[in-house]
Amino acid sequence: MIGGGQLARMTHQAAIPLGQSLKVLATSKDDAAALVVPNVEIGHHTDLEALKNFAQGCDVVTFDHEHVPGDHLRVLAAAGVSVQPNPDALLHAQDKLVMRRKLAELGLPVPPFAEVTGVGDVLRFGAEHGWPCVLKTTRGGYDGRGVWVLDTPNGANRTVSELLDNGASLLVEQRVALRRELAALVARSPFGQGAAWPLVETVQEDGICVQVLAPAPNASAELVEQAQDLALNIAGGLDVTGVLAVELFETASGLVINELAMRPHNSGHWTIEGSRTSQFEQHLRAVLDYPLGSTEQTAPAVVMANLLGSPIELRMGVDERLHHLFARYPHAKVHLYGKSERPGRKLGHVTVLGDRMDEAREQARLAAHWLSHAEWLDGYQIH
């Protein structure tokens, strides 16, 4: 697996019961996966020689992020390395403009969009589709980064000019009037087998996912089927292998595709305890061309909450926070990524399973906030 973050860390855990040995290319010995995986090579994903050396002896090369240059991956594939997903498929998760054009060509629901090579492109787009509109970098943005809401032509003029002067590659989209955000997570093998997990709702704050609700509350069977079919059709149409996450907007007129990710995804962390087959095990099964596992939920309601770094320095260490959390919620499942704490950083996640969504959601919210901030939001006191 190229990339040594928390996705590689959790994929390593899934590889152990399958009898597989996961080798990781990390940029630092302090990366989340490098702290726990025994077979780690240090190198940068943009260094072709490092990639060639890393690929030696690997049956399959896959990813925990989308930032490996496609030209480098094509060199590996030409040398006989099994790259999963293949570079042509991965490009659609690397470049938002390429993705938008391809999905539109396939007749799939995307918002109106346009390439931006000058301020005039945005001004014409805004005049045609209305303000505000959304400006995005075509590559690299995530968790709210690389995205700007443009409210007026004057504001667009300043923002676009500055970004283009700094060499950014941009596109502009219509701002979608959404009811909520959803995610359809599927997997596909080289053989062509597909599997879909229940549709989930993702709850965002300041552009960062704070909760995932499985299954998506109040989603009709028709909506669930539409979202799952959409994701499976994208996987087949783009020849994706491994896990594919399709981020969706639910609108008054139906579903609209937001983003794609071709790897395990934050919206699927709930599957570790909440599904018969986690997204990490399924990703391994898929890229190794094993038959795929069951995606049945293990409880009626599953909620995953991200642990974000506190804006203030905490006096209580993480071990003491865990002690108090487990005393209050012994059924909560915590995954810490081994990262140093800083404000807003994803440090881990907590998952709560239950019979009722409202109860599981409240417990996950309180547990995540406690671990992040060392305070109980409901007035619960520690004696």
C-alpha positions as a LaTeX table, in Angstrom:
\begin{tabular}{lrrr}
\hline
Residue & $x$ (\AA) & $y$ (\AA) & $z$ (\AA) \\
\hline
Met1 & 0.00 & 0.00 & 0.00 \\
Ile2 & 1.41 & 3.35 & $-1.08$ \\
Gly3 & 0.82 & 5.81 & 1.73 \\
Gly4 & 1.38 & 5.39 & 5.44 \\
Gly5 & $-1.64$ & 7.11 & 6.96 \\
Gln6 & $-4.47$ & 5.77 & 9.10 \\
Leu7 & $-6.07$ & 3.98 & 6.14 \\
Ala8 & $-2.94$ & 1.87 & 5.69 \\
Arg9 & $-2.82$ & 1.35 & 9.46 \\
Met10 & $-6.34$ & $-0.09$ & 9.51 \\
Thr11 & $-5.77$ & $-2.08$ & 6.30 \\
His12 & $-2.82$ & $-3.75$ & 8.03 \\
Gln13 & $-5.14$ & $-4.86$ & 10.81 \\
Ala14 & $-7.50$ & $-6.37$ & 8.23 \\
Ala15 & $-4.65$ & $-8.16$ & 6.42 \\
Ile16 & $-3.59$ & $-10.18$ & 9.47 \\
Pro17 & $-6.55$ & $-12.60$ & 9.66 \\
Leu18 & $-6.39$ & $-13.05$ & 5.87 \\
Gly19 & $-2.83$ & $-14.31$ & 6.19 \\
Gln20 & $-1.57$ & $-11.43$ & 4.07 \\
Ser21 & 1.54 & $-9.35$ & 4.65 \\
Leu22 & 1.02 & $-5.67$ & 3.97 \\
Lys23 & 4.06 & $-3.65$ & 2.98 \\
Val24 & 3.71 & 0.12 & 3.30 \\
Leu25 & 5.49 & 3.00 & 1.57 \\
Ala26 & 5.50 & 5.82 & 4.12 \\
Thr27 & 7.05 & 9.26 & 3.94 \\
Ser28 & 8.17 & 9.11 & 7.58 \\
Lys29 & 8.75 & 6.54 & 10.31 \\
Asp30 & 6.25 & 8.55 & 12.35 \\
Asp31 & 3.37 & 8.04 & 9.89 \\
Ala32 & 0.32 & 6.34 & 11.41 \\
Ala33 & 0.90 & 3.02 & 9.63 \\
Ala34 & 4.67 & 3.07 & 10.03 \\
Leu35 & 4.19 & 2.98 & 13.81 \\
Val36 & 2.55 & $-0.47$ & 13.68 \\
Val37 & 3.34 & $-2.18$ & 10.34 \\
Pro38 & 6.53 & $-4.28$ & 10.49 \\
Asn39 & 7.29 & $-4.06$ & 6.76 \\
Val40 & 7.75 & $-0.35$ & 6.02 \\
Glu41 & 9.83 & 1.40 & 3.40 \\
Ile42 & 10.48 & 5.13 & 3.68 \\
Gly43 & 10.13 & 7.03 & 0.44 \\
His44 & 8.01 & 9.63 & $-1.30$ \\
His45 & 5.10 & 8.71 & $-3.55$ \\
Thr46 & 6.31 & 11.19 & $-6.20$ \\
Asp47 & 9.74 & 9.50 & $-6.45$ \\
Leu48 & 9.64 & 7.02 & $-9.33$ \\
Glu49 & 12.72 & 5.13 & $-8.17$ \\
Ala50 & 11.27 & 4.76 & $-4.70$ \\
Leu51 & 8.06 & 3.40 & $-6.24$ \\
Lys52 & 9.98 & 0.93 & $-8.43$ \\
Asn53 & 11.98 & $-0.35$ & $-5.47$ \\
Phe54 & 8.87 & $-0.58$ & $-3.32$ \\
Ala55 & 6.91 & $-2.56$ & $-5.92$ \\
Gln56 & 9.54 & $-5.30$ & $-6.12$ \\
Gly57 & 8.18 & $-8.46$ & $-4.56$ \\
Cys58 & 4.62 & $-7.11$ & $-4.25$ \\
Asp59 & 1.77 & $-9.21$ & $-5.65$ \\
Val60 & $-0.46$ & $-6.12$ & $-5.79$ \\
Val61 & 0.16 & $-2.41$ & $-5.30$ \\
Thr62 & $-2.72$ & $-0.30$ & $-3.98$ \\
Phe63 & $-3.14$ & 3.06 & $-2.20$ \\
Asp64 & $-4.29$ & 4.87 & 0.90 \\
His65 & $-4.39$ & 8.20 & $-1.00$ \\
Glu66 & $-4.77$ & 9.40 & $-4.60$ \\
His67 & $-1.65$ & 11.54 & $-4.92$ \\
Val68 & 0.73 & 9.20 & $-6.79$ \\
Pro69 & 1.53 & 10.62 & $-10.26$ \\
Gly70 & $-0.30$ & 8.66 & $-12.94$ \\
Asp71 & 2.75 & 8.57 & $-15.21$ \\
His72 & 4.72 & 6.82 & $-12.48$ \\
Leu73 & 1.97 & 4.25 & $-12.03$ \\
Arg74 & 1.89 & 3.57 & $-15.77$ \\
Val75 & 5.63 & 2.82 & $-15.63$ \\
Leu76 & 4.96 & 0.27 & $-12.89$ \\
Ala77 & 2.06 & $-1.27$ & $-14.80$ \\
Ala78 & 4.14 & $-1.49$ & $-17.99$ \\
Ala79 & 6.78 & $-3.38$ & $-15.99$ \\
Gly80 & 4.20 & $-5.99$ & $-15.01$ \\
Val81 & 3.18 & $-4.68$ & $-11.58$ \\
Ser82 & $-0.48$ & $-5.26$ & $-10.69$ \\
Val83 & $-1.67$ & $-1.73$ & $-9.85$ \\
Gln84 & $-5.17$ & $-1.72$ & $-8.27$ \\
Pro85 & $-7.03$ & 0.43 & $-9.15$ \\
Asn86 & $-5.34$ & 0.99 & $-12.49$ \\
Pro87 & $-3.91$ & 4.44 & $-13.32$ \\
Asp88 & $-6.64$ & 5.30 & $-15.85$ \\
Ala89 & $-9.36$ & 4.62 & $-13.29$ \\
Leu90 & $-7.50$ & 6.39 & $-10.47$ \\
Leu91 & $-7.20$ & 9.56 & $-12.56$ \\
His92 & $-10.91$ & 10.19 & $-11.98$ \\
Ala93 & $-10.29$ & 10.40 & $-8.23$ \\
Gln94 & $-7.18$ & 12.54 & $-8.73$ \\
Asp95 & $-8.57$ & 15.20 & $-11.07$ \\
Lys96 & $-12.03$ & 16.64 & $-10.40$ \\
Leu97 & $-12.34$ & 18.15 & $-13.87$ \\
Val98 & $-11.56$ & 14.81 & $-15.55$ \\
Met99 & $-14.05$ & 13.17 & $-13.21$ \\
Arg100 & $-16.81$ & 15.70 & $-13.93$ \\
Arg101 & $-16.34$ & 15.41 & $-17.69$ \\
Lys102 & $-16.38$ & 11.60 & $-17.65$ \\
Leu103 & $-19.42$ & 11.30 & $-15.41$ \\
Ala104 & $-21.29$ & 13.84 & $-17.54$ \\
Glu105 & $-20.32$ & 11.84 & $-20.64$ \\
Leu106 & $-21.78$ & 8.72 & $-18.99$ \\
Gly107 & $-25.03$ & 10.59 & $-18.36$ \\
Leu108 & $-24.65$ & 10.53 & $-14.58$ \\
Pro109 & $-25.97$ & 13.33 & $-12.33$ \\
Val110 & $-23.35$ & 16.03 & $-11.74$ \\
Pro111 & $-23.83$ & 19.77 & $-11.08$ \\
Pro112 & $-23.22$ & 22.21 & $-13.94$ \\
Phe113 & $-19.47$ & 22.92 & $-14.10$ \\
Ala114 & $-16.80$ & 24.62 & $-16.21$ \\
Glu115 & $-13.03$ & 24.72 & $-16.47$ \\
Val116 & $-11.49$ & 27.96 & $-15.21$ \\
Thr117 & $-8.57$ & 29.44 & $-17.15$ \\
Gly118 & $-9.39$ & 33.06 & $-16.40$ \\
Val119 & $-11.67$ & 35.25 & $-14.28$ \\
Gly120 & $-14.03$ & 35.61 & $-17.23$ \\
Asp121 & $-14.87$ & 31.90 & $-17.10$ \\
Val122 & $-16.20$ & 32.28 & $-13.57$ \\
Leu123 & $-18.05$ & 35.52 & $-14.27$ \\
Arg124 & $-19.83$ & 33.98 & $-17.27$ \\
Phe125 & $-20.64$ & 30.85 & $-15.26$ \\
Gly126 & $-22.07$ & 32.89 & $-12.39$ \\
Ala127 & $-24.13$ & 34.99 & $-14.76$ \\
Glu128 & $-25.60$ & 31.86 & $-16.35$ \\
His129 & $-26.08$ & 29.63 & $-13.29$ \\
Gly130 & $-26.41$ & 32.20 & $-10.52$ \\
Trp131 & $-24.47$ & 33.23 & $-7.44$ \\
Pro132 & $-23.10$ & 31.90 & $-5.18$ \\
Cys133 & $-21.08$ & 29.28 & $-7.04$ \\
Val134 & $-18.29$ & 26.97 & $-5.88$ \\
Leu135 & $-14.65$ & 27.20 & $-6.98$ \\
Lys136 & $-12.43$ & 24.13 & $-6.57$ \\
Thr137 & $-8.86$ & 23.15 & $-7.25$ \\
Thr138 & $-8.93$ & 20.25 & $-9.70$ \\
Arg139 & $-6.40$ & 18.29 & $-7.64$ \\
Gly140 & $-5.49$ & 17.79 & $-4.02$ \\
Gly141 & $-8.30$ & 19.38 & $-2.02$ \\
Tyr142 & $-10.05$ & 17.53 & 0.83 \\
Asp143 & $-11.72$ & 18.19 & 4.22 \\
Gly144 & $-12.87$ & 21.60 & 3.04 \\
Arg145 & $-9.48$ & 22.62 & 1.65 \\
Gly146 & $-9.22$ & 23.67 & $-1.99$ \\
Val147 & $-12.86$ & 24.86 & $-2.03$ \\
Trp148 & $-14.15$ & 28.45 & $-2.08$ \\
Val149 & $-17.72$ & 29.72 & $-2.16$ \\
Leu150 & $-17.92$ & 32.76 & $-4.44$ \\
Asp151 & $-20.82$ & 35.01 & $-3.47$ \\
Thr152 & $-20.38$ & 37.92 & $-5.88$ \\
Pro153 & $-18.55$ & 38.82 & $-9.11$ \\
Asn154 & $-16.25$ & 41.17 & $-7.17$ \\
Gly155 & $-15.27$ & 38.47 & $-4.69$ \\
Ala156 & $-14.76$ & 36.00 & $-7.53$ \\
Asn157 & $-12.46$ & 38.43 & $-9.32$ \\
Arg158 & $-10.12$ & 38.71 & $-6.35$ \\
Thr159 & $-10.09$ & 35.01 & $-5.40$ \\
Val160 & $-9.74$ & 33.59 & $-8.90$ \\
Ser161 & $-7.02$ & 36.04 & $-9.91$ \\
Glu162 & $-4.95$ & 35.23 & $-6.82$ \\
Leu163 & $-5.27$ & 31.47 & $-7.27$ \\
Leu164 & $-4.45$ & 31.53 & $-10.97$ \\
Asp165 & $-1.45$ & 33.77 & $-10.31$ \\
Asn166 & $-0.21$ & 31.07 & $-7.91$ \\
Gly167 & $-0.52$ & 28.39 & $-10.60$ \\
Ala168 & $-3.69$ & 26.67 & $-9.36$ \\
Ser169 & $-5.76$ & 24.53 & $-11.74$ \\
Leu170 & $-9.43$ & 25.33 & $-11.16$ \\
Leu171 & $-13.02$ & 24.50 & $-12.00$ \\
Val172 & $-16.27$ & 26.17 & $-11.03$ \\
Glu173 & $-19.54$ & 24.43 & $-10.16$ \\
Gln174 & $-23.09$ & 25.42 & $-9.40$ \\
Arg175 & $-23.73$ & 25.47 & $-5.67$ \\
Val176 & $-26.12$ & 22.61 & $-4.99$ \\
Ala177 & $-29.21$ & 23.25 & $-2.86$ \\
Leu178 & $-28.89$ & 20.09 & $-0.82$ \\
Arg179 & $-31.01$ & 18.46 & 1.80 \\
Arg180 & $-28.12$ & 16.44 & 3.20 \\
Glu181 & $-24.92$ & 14.63 & 2.22 \\
Leu182 & $-24.84$ & 10.89 & 1.62 \\
Ala183 & $-22.17$ & 8.36 & 0.72 \\
Ala184 & $-22.49$ & 5.15 & $-1.28$ \\
Leu185 & $-19.63$ & 2.76 & $-0.58$ \\
Val186 & $-19.05$ & $-0.18$ & $-2.90$ \\
Ala187 & $-16.26$ & $-2.56$ & $-3.86$ \\
Arg188 & $-15.40$ & $-4.19$ & $-7.18$ \\
Ser189 & $-12.92$ & $-6.94$ & $-8.04$ \\
Pro190 & $-10.91$ & $-7.42$ & $-11.25$ \\
Phe191 & $-13.23$ & $-10.36$ & $-11.97$ \\
Gly192 & $-16.09$ & $-7.86$ & $-12.01$ \\
Gln193 & $-17.88$ & $-8.85$ & $-8.82$ \\
Gly194 & $-19.44$ & $-5.93$ & $-6.97$ \\
Ala195 & $-20.74$ & $-5.41$ & $-3.45$ \\
Ala196 & $-22.48$ & $-2.43$ & $-1.83$ \\
Trp197 & $-22.81$ & $-1.41$ & 1.82 \\
Pro198 & $-25.92$ & 0.29 & 3.16 \\
Leu199 & $-26.25$ & 3.95 & 2.12 \\
Val200 & $-25.01$ & 6.29 & 4.86 \\
Glu201 & $-25.51$ & 9.92 & 5.80 \\
Thr202 & $-22.39$ & 12.00 & 6.42 \\
Val203 & $-22.69$ & 14.98 & 8.77 \\
Gln204 & $-20.33$ & 17.86 & 7.97 \\
Glu205 & $-19.11$ & 20.81 & 10.03 \\
Asp206 & $-16.79$ & 23.42 & 8.49 \\
Gly207 & $-16.16$ & 21.10 & 5.54 \\
Ile208 & $-15.07$ & 18.17 & 7.74 \\
Cys209 & $-17.07$ & 15.00 & 8.31 \\
Val210 & $-17.91$ & 14.72 & 12.01 \\
Gln211 & $-20.38$ & 11.80 & 11.96 \\
Val212 & $-21.48$ & 8.95 & 9.70 \\
Leu213 & $-24.93$ & 7.43 & 10.24 \\
Ala214 & $-25.53$ & 3.89 & 9.01 \\
Pro215 & $-28.01$ & 3.33 & 7.54 \\
Ala216 & $-28.95$ & 6.81 & 6.34 \\
Pro217 & $-32.03$ & 7.78 & 8.38 \\
Asn218 & $-35.35$ & 8.06 & 6.56 \\
Ala219 & $-33.91$ & 6.93 & 3.24 \\
Ser220 & $-36.48$ & 5.20 & 1.06 \\
Ala221 & $-35.71$ & 1.82 & $-0.48$ \\
Glu222 & $-35.87$ & 3.53 & $-3.86$ \\
Leu223 & $-33.25$ & 6.14 & $-2.87$ \\
Val224 & $-30.94$ & 3.48 & $-1.41$ \\
Glu225 & $-31.18$ & 1.35 & $-4.54$ \\
Gln226 & $-30.58$ & 4.36 & $-6.77$ \\
Ala227 & $-27.45$ & 5.38 & $-4.85$ \\
Gln228 & $-26.02$ & 1.86 & $-4.75$ \\
Asp229 & $-26.71$ & 1.30 & $-8.45$ \\
Leu230 & $-25.10$ & 4.66 & $-9.24$ \\
Ala231 & $-21.93$ & 3.74 & $-7.36$ \\
Leu232 & $-21.73$ & 0.25 & $-8.86$ \\
Asn233 & $-22.25$ & 1.68 & $-12.36$ \\
Ile234 & $-19.43$ & 4.17 & $-11.78$ \\
Ala235 & $-17.17$ & 1.37 & $-10.57$ \\
Gly236 & $-17.91$ & $-0.67$ & $-13.67$ \\
Gly237 & $-17.84$ & 2.26 & $-16.09$ \\
Leu238 & $-14.45$ & 3.49 & $-14.87$ \\
Asp239 & $-13.03$ & $-0.03$ & $-14.31$ \\
Val240 & $-12.43$ & 0.64 & $-10.62$ \\
Thr241 & $-11.01$ & $-2.14$ & $-8.45$ \\
Gly242 & $-11.03$ & $-2.07$ & $-4.67$ \\
Val243 & $-13.25$ & 0.18 & $-2.59$ \\
Leu244 & $-15.01$ & 3.13 & $-4.23$ \\
Ala245 & $-16.67$ & 5.85 & $-2.18$ \\
Val246 & $-19.17$ & 8.07 & $-3.99$ \\
Glu247 & $-20.02$ & 11.22 & $-2.06$ \\
Leu248 & $-23.53$ & 12.39 & $-2.92$ \\
Phe249 & $-25.81$ & 15.37 & $-2.41$ \\
Glu250 & $-29.48$ & 14.62 & $-1.85$ \\
Thr251 & $-31.55$ & 17.38 & $-3.44$ \\
Ala252 & $-35.25$ & 18.04 & $-4.03$ \\
Ser253 & $-34.89$ & 16.63 & $-7.55$ \\
Gly254 & $-32.70$ & 13.61 & $-6.73$ \\
Leu255 & $-29.07$ & 12.63 & $-6.19$ \\
Val256 & $-26.07$ & 14.63 & $-7.42$ \\
Ile257 & $-22.51$ & 13.28 & $-7.40$ \\
Asn258 & $-20.01$ & 15.33 & $-5.41$ \\
Glu259 & $-16.67$ & 13.46 & $-5.17$ \\
Leu260 & $-15.09$ & 10.04 & $-5.74$ \\
Ala261 & $-12.46$ & 8.21 & $-3.71$ \\
Met262 & $-10.88$ & 4.92 & $-4.87$ \\
Arg263 & $-9.65$ & 3.54 & $-1.56$ \\
Pro264 & $-11.03$ & 2.96 & 1.92 \\
His265 & $-12.81$ & 6.15 & 2.96 \\
Asn266 & $-13.77$ & 8.01 & 6.12 \\
Ser267 & $-17.44$ & 7.34 & 5.37 \\
Gly268 & $-16.72$ & 3.61 & 5.70 \\
His269 & $-14.90$ & 3.44 & 9.03 \\
Trp270 & $-18.14$ & 2.35 & 10.70 \\
Thr271 & $-17.87$ & $-0.97$ & 8.84 \\
Ile272 & $-15.07$ & $-2.25$ & 11.11 \\
Glu273 & $-17.58$ & $-3.14$ & 13.82 \\
Gly274 & $-20.80$ & $-2.32$ & 12.00 \\
Ser275 & $-20.59$ & $-4.64$ & 8.96 \\
Arg276 & $-19.93$ & $-8.34$ & 8.45 \\
Thr277 & $-17.02$ & $-7.30$ & 6.22 \\
Ser278 & $-15.15$ & $-4.08$ & 6.90 \\
Gln279 & $-14.16$ & $-1.79$ & 4.05 \\
Phe280 & $-10.50$ & $-2.59$ & 4.78 \\
Glu281 & $-10.95$ & $-6.36$ & 4.49 \\
Gln282 & $-13.13$ & $-5.84$ & 1.42 \\
His283 & $-10.53$ & $-3.65$ & $-0.24$ \\
Leu284 & $-7.96$ & $-6.40$ & 0.22 \\
Arg285 & $-10.35$ & $-9.05$ & $-1.04$ \\
Ala286 & $-11.12$ & $-6.94$ & $-4.09$ \\
Val287 & $-7.59$ & $-6.02$ & $-5.16$ \\
Leu288 & $-6.48$ & $-9.63$ & $-4.59$ \\
Asp289 & $-9.48$ & $-10.81$ & $-6.66$ \\
Tyr290 & $-10.97$ & $-12.88$ & $-3.86$ \\
Pro291 & $-14.76$ & $-13.33$ & $-3.67$ \\
Leu292 & $-16.20$ & $-10.33$ & $-1.84$ \\
Gly293 & $-17.64$ & $-10.51$ & 1.67 \\
Ser294 & $-21.08$ & $-9.81$ & 3.09 \\
Thr295 & $-21.91$ & $-6.14$ & 3.67 \\
Glu296 & $-24.78$ & $-6.82$ & 6.09 \\
Gln297 & $-24.93$ & $-4.52$ & 9.11 \\
Thr298 & $-24.28$ & $-6.06$ & 12.51 \\
Ala299 & $-26.70$ & $-3.73$ & 14.34 \\
Pro300 & $-29.79$ & $-1.72$ & 13.37 \\
Ala301 & $-27.99$ & 1.58 & 14.01 \\
Val302 & $-24.27$ & 2.33 & 13.69 \\
Val303 & $-22.71$ & 5.75 & 14.22 \\
Met304 & $-19.08$ & 6.68 & 13.63 \\
Ala305 & $-17.80$ & 10.00 & 15.00 \\
Asn306 & $-14.42$ & 11.46 & 14.11 \\
Leu307 & $-12.08$ & 12.57 & 16.89 \\
Leu308 & $-10.74$ & 16.01 & 16.03 \\
Gly309 & $-7.89$ & 17.75 & 17.79 \\
Ser310 & $-8.92$ & 20.24 & 20.47 \\
Pro311 & $-8.44$ & 23.98 & 19.88 \\
Ile312 & $-6.90$ & 24.24 & 23.35 \\
Glu313 & $-4.07$ & 22.34 & 25.03 \\
Leu314 & $-5.43$ & 19.56 & 27.22 \\
Arg315 & $-4.11$ & 18.74 & 30.67 \\
Met316 & $-5.58$ & 15.24 & 30.66 \\
Gly317 & $-3.65$ & 12.65 & 28.62 \\
Val318 & $-5.33$ & 10.36 & 26.12 \\
Asp319 & $-4.95$ & 7.29 & 28.36 \\
Glu320 & $-6.90$ & 8.96 & 31.17 \\
Arg321 & $-9.55$ & 10.12 & 28.69 \\
Leu322 & $-9.93$ & 6.54 & 27.44 \\
His323 & $-10.23$ & 5.30 & 31.04 \\
His324 & $-13.19$ & 7.60 & 31.76 \\
Leu325 & $-14.82$ & 6.97 & 28.37 \\
Phe326 & $-14.81$ & 3.19 & 28.78 \\
Ala327 & $-16.18$ & 3.53 & 32.31 \\
Arg328 & $-19.17$ & 5.44 & 30.96 \\
Tyr329 & $-19.60$ & 3.71 & 27.58 \\
Pro330 & $-18.04$ & 0.23 & 27.78 \\
His331 & $-19.61$ & $-0.68$ & 24.43 \\
Ala332 & $-17.94$ & 2.19 & 22.51 \\
Lys333 & $-15.22$ & 1.16 & 20.07 \\
Val334 & $-12.26$ & 3.53 & 19.77 \\
His335 & $-9.64$ & 3.67 & 17.03 \\
Leu336 & $-6.69$ & 6.00 & 17.60 \\
Tyr337 & $-4.32$ & 6.70 & 14.72 \\
Gly338 & $-1.11$ & 7.41 & 16.65 \\
Lys339 & $-1.00$ & 11.03 & 15.49 \\
Ser340 & 0.27 & 14.00 & 17.45 \\
Glu341 & $-2.55$ & 16.29 & 18.58 \\
Arg342 & $-3.24$ & 19.60 & 16.87 \\
Pro343 & $-6.47$ & 21.60 & 16.42 \\
Gly344 & $-8.90$ & 20.08 & 13.93 \\
Arg345 & $-6.68$ & 17.13 & 12.99 \\
Lys346 & $-8.37$ & 13.72 & 12.60 \\
Leu347 & $-6.84$ & 11.78 & 15.49 \\
Gly348 & $-9.12$ & 8.76 & 15.42 \\
His349 & $-12.76$ & 7.74 & 15.50 \\
Val350 & $-15.27$ & 6.17 & 17.84 \\
Thr351 & $-18.09$ & 3.84 & 16.79 \\
Val352 & $-21.29$ & 3.07 & 18.69 \\
Leu353 & $-23.71$ & 0.28 & 17.74 \\
Gly354 & $-27.29$ & 0.18 & 18.99 \\
Asp355 & $-30.95$ & $-0.47$ & 18.32 \\
Arg356 & $-31.94$ & 3.20 & 17.95 \\
Met357 & $-30.21$ & 5.79 & 15.79 \\
Asp358 & $-30.94$ & 8.71 & 18.13 \\
Glu359 & $-29.36$ & 6.99 & 21.12 \\
Ala360 & $-26.33$ & 5.72 & 19.20 \\
Arg361 & $-25.79$ & 9.14 & 17.64 \\
Glu362 & $-25.91$ & 10.98 & 20.96 \\
Gln363 & $-23.52$ & 8.53 & 22.62 \\
Ala364 & $-21.07$ & 8.75 & 19.72 \\
Arg365 & $-21.24$ & 12.55 & 19.78 \\
Leu366 & $-20.55$ & 12.73 & 23.51 \\
Ala367 & $-17.80$ & 10.11 & 23.35 \\
Ala368 & $-15.98$ & 11.83 & 20.47 \\
His369 & $-16.18$ & 15.24 & 22.11 \\
Trp370 & $-14.90$ & 13.83 & 25.39 \\
Leu371 & $-11.89$ & 12.21 & 23.74 \\
Ser372 & $-11.17$ & 15.37 & 21.76 \\
His373 & $-11.80$ & 17.98 & 24.45 \\
Ala374 & $-11.76$ & 16.19 & 27.84 \\
Glu375 & $-15.19$ & 17.58 & 28.72 \\
Trp376 & $-18.68$ & 16.06 & 28.77 \\
Leu377 & $-21.18$ & 18.14 & 26.86 \\
Asp378 & $-24.17$ & 16.90 & 28.86 \\
Gly379 & $-22.86$ & 17.97 & 32.27 \\
Tyr380 & $-21.69$ & 14.49 & 33.26 \\
Gln381 & $-19.18$ & 14.93 & 36.07 \\
Ile382 & $-16.01$ & 12.94 & 36.79 \\
His383 & $-15.37$ & 12.34 & 40.47 \\
\hline
\end{tabular}
